[in-house]
Amino acid sequence: MWSVLAGVLAVASLGAACTPSVTTVSGTHAPATVCSGALIFADDFNSFDLEIWQHENTLAGGGNWEFQYYNNNRTNSFVHSGLLFLRPSLMSDQFGEAFLSAGTLNVEGGEPADRCTNPQWKGCERTGTFNNLLNPIKSARIRTVNSFSFRYGRVEVRAKMPAGDWLWPAIWLMPAYNTYGTWPASGEIDLVESRGNRAMTLNGVPIGVHEAGSTLHFGPYPVLNACDRARLIRRNAAGYHSNFHRYQLEWTPDYLRFSIDDLEVGRVTPGNGGFWEFGGFNSNPNIENPWRFGSKMAPFDEKDTKGCHDRKPPRAPAGWSSLADTSGVKTSLRDGAPREAAIDPPLGNPCLRVLDGGLRIFCWEYRLNACPSDLAEGTATR
């Protein structure tokens, strides 16, 4: 396959000549040397390598009281025929309907891989009541928090978005070390997010499966998140659920550019005042700039990890039993800064599909409701 060939070429180039890259990497599966133009990370999903992908195990709901319970189970995440599937299922299928309103669920396991990964928002143990049901959906979120982080590079994900009411797929890059503080001070790069609703509209404009968006989250505090200034949207008449598309990011020391199928959706280029001025925070003299000692790209000048998840928004879904749709993703990056890789699709059957190259990272010289989505295509370009 192409990804294997690319990996071999990258290794062979080390013996000949290696042009240093601005990309930096870390993690158990990061290359020892990074050369410009080299492949630095790949996964074709011929097998499910859990040394690379770590599962989230939590009821936390992403801080939005989302409906899913993330777990490590081959019903909800598995690899088959070169495809990685992230597929939701009903909690009642395992525990019964009555359990949702009266049962107690503790997800803290005894083995290292079974430990609860997020205790916030009652993420490790909950008891269902008539007014506050237990998470009705089981799903999966996987990430490279231990295995691979990078800074700067080119990323490409070939994915087919899921279709189904209230599905919320996402592929993010999250900070590996929170260098500038907790979210959103250290930033968040949403490579792509979508919605599974086929008939959702806003002012007559389709905003469900027909819309895909990329967003930067950044700010000194959660209530001061300037994501509305870096939200990029592209619409597709056929819907992003109908076929595979390539979602791309070029992340450099000067800008972040987002594209779909090689067509630029928009780019974010901060001026000399960096993202502090880009976000309009400089108008408030009472707030300290957390990025004052970083580059103009701060907080987007530190390593991130990659991740993908399948989640359920905090709304009562219509027809839970119909939450099943398969999608796929293929990702690649070229030498860039270390960021944690995380894959997070919504409750549906968004899957991660990696074709001839799969998750590829090369070296070179996600919260839809929390951020306004009424910007026109490319309006975040500065």
C-alpha positions in Angstrom: 0.0 0.0 0.0 1.0 3.6 -0.5 1.5 4.2 3.2 4.0 1.4 3.5 5.9 2.7 0.5 6.0 6.2 1.9 7.4 4.9 5.2 10.1 3.0 3.4 11.1 6.0 1.4 11.3 8.1 4.5 13.6 5.7 6.1 15.8 5.4 3.0 16.1 9.1 2.8 17.8 9.1 6.2 20.7 7.3 4.8 21.2 9.7 1.9 20.4 13.2 3.1 18.2 14.6 5.9 17.0 18.2 5.7 16.1 19.3 9.2 12.5 20.1 9.7 10.6 22.6 11.9 8.4 19.7 13.0 9.0 18.2 16.4 7.6 14.9 17.8 7.4 12.9 21.0 5.8 9.8 22.3 6.4 6.0 22.2 5.8 5.8 18.5 7.5 9.0 17.4 10.5 8.7 15.0 13.9 9.4 16.5 14.8 11.7 13.6 12.5 14.1 11.7 13.5 15.0 8.1 11.7 17.5 6.0 9.1 15.8 3.8 9.3 12.5 5.7 6.4 10.3 6.9 6.4 10.5 10.7 3.3 8.6 11.6 1.0 6.1 9.8 -1.7 3.6 10.6 -3.5 1.6 7.9 -5.7 -0.2 10.4 -4.8 -3.6 9.2 -5.0 -4.4 13.0 -6.2 -2.4 16.0 -2.9 -1.3 17.6 -3.8 -0.3 21.1 -0.2 0.6 21.8 -0.9 3.5 19.5 -4.6 4.3 20.2 -5.7 4.7 23.8 -9.4 4.5 24.7 -11.2 7.0 26.8 -13.2 5.3 29.6 -15.6 7.8 31.2 -19.2 9.0 31.7 -18.1 12.6 31.8 -19.9 13.7 28.6 -17.3 16.2 27.4 -18.5 18.8 29.9 -21.6 19.2 27.8 -23.6 16.5 29.4 -23.5 14.5 26.2 -25.3 11.2 26.1 -22.4 8.8 25.5 -20.4 6.6 27.8 -16.9 6.2 26.2 -15.5 2.7 26.8 -13.1 0.1 25.4 -15.3 -2.6 23.8 -15.2 -4.2 20.4 -18.9 -3.5 20.0 -18.1 0.2 19.9 -14.6 0.3 18.4 -13.1 -2.3 16.1 -11.0 -2.8 12.9 -12.2 -4.7 9.9 -11.0 -4.9 6.3 -8.7 -1.9 6.7 -11.4 0.2 8.4 -11.6 1.5 11.9 -15.2 1.7 13.1 -16.4 3.8 16.0 -19.9 2.7 16.5 -22.5 3.6 19.2 -24.8 1.1 20.9 -27.6 1.4 23.4 -26.8 1.1 27.1 -30.2 -0.7 27.5 -29.1 -3.5 25.2 -26.6 -4.5 27.9 -28.3 -3.5 31.2 -32.0 -3.1 30.3 -34.2 0.0 30.2 -34.8 0.1 34.0 -31.1 0.4 34.7 -31.0 3.9 33.1 -33.3 5.4 35.8 -32.3 3.3 38.8 -28.9 1.7 38.3 -25.4 2.7 39.4 -22.5 2.5 37.0 -18.9 2.6 38.1 -16.4 2.6 35.2 -13.3 2.4 37.4 -11.5 -0.9 36.5 -8.8 -2.8 38.2 -6.4 -3.1 35.3 -4.3 -0.1 34.0 -6.2 -0.1 30.7 -9.5 -0.1 32.5 -9.0 2.9 34.7 -11.5 5.8 34.5 -9.8 8.5 32.3 -11.9 11.5 33.2 -13.4 11.9 36.7 -14.9 15.4 36.0 -18.7 15.8 35.9 -19.3 12.5 37.7 -17.3 10.8 35.0 -16.3 7.7 37.0 -19.5 6.8 38.7 -23.1 7.8 38.3 -26.5 6.6 39.6 -29.6 7.0 37.4 -32.8 8.6 38.5 -36.1 9.3 36.9 -35.1 12.9 36.2 -31.4 12.2 35.4 -30.9 9.1 33.4 -27.6 7.3 33.1 -25.8 7.9 29.7 -28.1 6.0 27.3 -25.4 5.4 24.6 -22.1 3.6 24.6 -19.5 4.8 22.2 -15.8 5.2 21.7 -13.1 7.9 21.7 -9.5 7.0 20.9 -6.4 9.2 21.1 -2.6 9.1 20.8 -2.0 10.8 24.2 0.9 8.5 25.1 2.1 7.3 21.7 2.4 10.3 19.4 2.4 14.1 19.6 3.7 16.6 17.1 4.0 20.3 16.4 3.7 21.7 12.8 3.0 19.6 9.8 0.4 18.6 7.2 -2.5 16.4 8.2 -4.9 14.6 5.9 -7.9 12.5 7.0 -10.0 10.6 4.5 -13.4 10.2 6.2 -17.0 9.5 5.6 -19.2 11.3 8.1 -22.1 9.4 9.8 -25.8 10.1 9.1 -28.4 9.9 11.9 -30.2 12.4 14.1 -28.0 13.9 16.8 -24.7 12.3 15.7 -21.7 14.5 16.3 -18.4 13.3 14.8 -15.2 15.1 15.4 -11.4 14.7 14.7 -9.3 17.0 16.9 -5.8 17.9 17.8 -5.5 18.5 21.6 -2.6 20.0 23.5 -0.2 17.3 24.8 1.0 19.2 27.8 -1.2 22.3 28.4 1.8 24.5 28.2 -0.2 27.7 28.6 -2.8 26.4 31.0 -6.1 24.5 31.0 -8.6 24.6 28.2 -8.8 26.7 26.1 -5.6 28.5 27.1 -3.5 25.9 25.4 -5.7 25.7 22.4 -7.7 23.1 20.5 -7.6 22.4 16.7 -10.8 20.9 15.4 -9.8 19.4 12.0 -13.4 18.6 11.2 -16.7 18.4 13.0 -20.1 17.6 11.5 -23.7 16.8 12.4 -25.6 13.6 11.4 -29.0 15.2 11.0 -30.2 14.9 7.4 -32.8 17.7 7.6 -31.5 20.2 10.1 -31.6 23.8 8.9 -30.9 27.2 10.3 -32.7 30.1 8.5 -33.4 27.7 5.7 -29.7 26.7 5.3 -28.8 23.0 5.8 -26.4 22.6 8.8 -26.6 18.8 9.3 -24.8 16.3 7.1 -24.4 19.0 4.4 -22.0 21.0 6.5 -18.4 20.4 7.8 -16.5 22.8 9.9 -13.0 23.4 11.2 -12.4 25.5 14.3 -9.7 26.9 16.6 -10.5 27.2 20.3 -8.3 29.6 22.2 -8.6 32.0 25.1 -7.4 32.7 28.6 -10.5 31.2 30.2 -13.4 29.0 29.1 -15.8 31.9 29.2 -13.4 33.9 26.9 -13.1 31.5 24.0 -12.5 33.3 20.7 -13.6 30.3 18.6 -16.1 32.5 16.8 -13.2 34.3 15.1 -11.7 31.1 13.7 -14.7 29.0 12.6 -14.6 27.8 9.0 -17.5 26.1 7.2 -17.9 24.4 3.8 -21.2 23.0 2.6 -21.8 20.0 0.2 -25.1 19.6 -1.6 -24.7 15.8 -1.5 -23.8 15.7 2.1 -20.6 14.6 3.7 -22.2 11.3 4.7 -22.6 10.2 1.1 -19.0 9.7 0.3 -15.4 9.9 1.6 -13.7 13.3 1.6 -10.2 14.4 2.5 -10.0 16.8 5.4 -6.7 18.6 5.5 -4.7 20.9 7.7 -1.4 22.7 7.0 0.0 23.9 10.3 3.1 26.1 10.1 4.9 28.6 12.3 3.0 31.4 10.5 -0.6 30.1 9.8 -3.1 27.3 9.9 -4.8 26.4 6.7 -7.8 24.1 6.4 -8.9 22.4 3.2 -11.3 19.8 2.0 -10.4 17.7 -1.0 -7.5 20.1 -1.8 -9.8 23.1 -1.9 -8.9 25.7 0.8 -11.8 26.4 3.2 -9.9 29.1 4.9 -6.8 30.0 6.9 -6.0 31.7 10.1 -2.9 34.0 10.1 -2.3 36.0 13.2 -0.4 39.3 13.0 2.5 40.4 15.1 0.1 40.6 18.1 -0.5 36.9 17.8 -3.7 35.2 18.9 -4.1 37.6 21.8 -4.9 40.4 19.4 -6.5 38.1 16.9 -9.0 37.1 19.6 -9.6 40.7 20.6 -8.4 40.1 24.2 -6.1 43.1 24.1 -9.1 45.3 24.6 -9.3 44.2 28.3 -6.4 45.5 30.4 -7.4 43.4 33.4 -6.7 40.1 31.8 -3.1 38.7 31.6 -2.0 37.3 28.3 -1.1 33.6 28.9 0.9 33.5 25.6 3.1 36.6 26.2 6.2 34.5 26.3 5.3 32.3 23.3 5.6 32.9 19.6 2.9 34.7 17.6 1.3 31.3 17.0 0.8 30.7 20.7 -1.0 28.7 21.9 -0.7 26.8 18.6 3.1 26.5 18.9 3.2 23.5 21.2 2.8 19.8 20.6 -0.7 18.3 20.1 -2.0 14.7 20.1 -4.5 13.3 17.6 -7.9 11.9 18.5 -11.2 10.8 17.1 -14.5 10.3 18.8 -18.2 9.4 18.4 -20.4 11.3 20.7 -24.0 12.3 21.4 -25.1 15.9 21.9 -26.9 16.9 25.2 -30.3 16.7 23.6 -33.0 14.1 23.7 -32.5 12.1 20.5 -35.3 11.0 18.3 -35.2 7.2 17.6 -32.1 6.0 19.4 -32.4 2.6 17.8 -31.7 4.2 14.4 -28.3 5.5 15.5 -26.3 3.4 13.2 -24.3 4.6 10.2 -20.8 3.8 9.1 -18.2 6.3 8.2 -14.5 6.3 7.7 -11.5 8.4 8.2 -8.0 8.6 6.8 -5.4 10.9 8.3 -2.0 12.1 7.4 0.3 14.8 8.6 3.6 16.2 7.4 6.3 17.3 9.8 4.7 19.7 12.2 4.6 20.6 15.9 3.8 18.0 18.5 0.1 17.9 19.3 -1.8 15.0 20.8 -3.8 13.1 18.2 -7.3 12.3 19.2 -10.2 10.9 17.2 -13.6 11.6 18.5 -16.7 10.9 16.3 -20.2 11.3 17.6 -22.7 8.6 18.4 -23.6 7.1 15.1 -21.3 4.8 13.3 -18.6 7.2 12.3 -15.6 5.1 11.6 -12.1 5.9 10.9 -11.0 4.6 7.5 -7.5 4.8 6.4 -7.0 4.0 2.8 -3.6 3.7 1.1 -1.9 5.6 3.7 -4.3 5.6 6.5 -3.4 7.9 9.3 -0.3 9.6 7.8 1.9 12.3 9.2 4.6 13.8 7.0 7.3 16.2 7.8 7.7 19.4 5.8 10.1 22.5 5.7 -15.2 20.1 19.8 -18.1 21.7 20.7 -20.3 22.7 17.9 -22.8 24.3 20.2 -20.2 26.3 22.1 -19.1 28.2 19.1 -21.3 30.2 16.7 -21.5 28.5 13.3 -23.1 31.2 11.2 -19.9 32.4 9.7 -19.6 32.3 5.9 -17.1 30.0 4.3 -13.5 31.2 4.8 -14.5 34.2 7.0 -11.9 33.4 9.6 -9.1 34.0 7.1 -7.1 37.0 8.4 
